[in-house]
């Protein structure tokens, strides 16, 4: 895992962590609550990071695969 030195904001990290905590929970009617992969992909595109890069959940830094 190679660190990039690019970070998401604290608010974005909080939102991503919330998605992780809610993952696997369902609302009435069977609708899933959290989708952390979708949120991480949205942030990757927003910050123009190459495909396959992820986000370290401890500090919000983008990391290479």
Residue pairs with C-beta under 8 A, 6 or more apart in sequence:
1 63
1 64
1 65
2 63
2 64
3 56
3 61
3 63
4 49
4 53
4 61
4 62
4 63
4 64
5 61
6 47
6 49
6 61
6 62
7 59
7 60
7 61
7 62
8 16
8 43
8 47
8 55
8 60
8 62
9 60
10 60
12 43
12 60
13 55
13 57
13 59
13 60
15 39
16 36
16 39
16 40
16 43
16 55
16 57
16 60
17 57
18 34
19 34
19 35
19 36
19 38
19 39
20 34
20 36
20 57
21 34
22 33
22 34
23 32
23 33
23 34
23 35
23 36
24 32
24 34
25 32
25 33
25 34
26 32
26 33
27 33
40 54
40 55
43 55
44 51
44 53
44 54
44 55
44 62
47 62
49 62
50 64
52 64
52 65
53 62
53 63
53 64
53 65
54 62
54 63
54 65
55 61
55 62
55 63
56 62
56 63
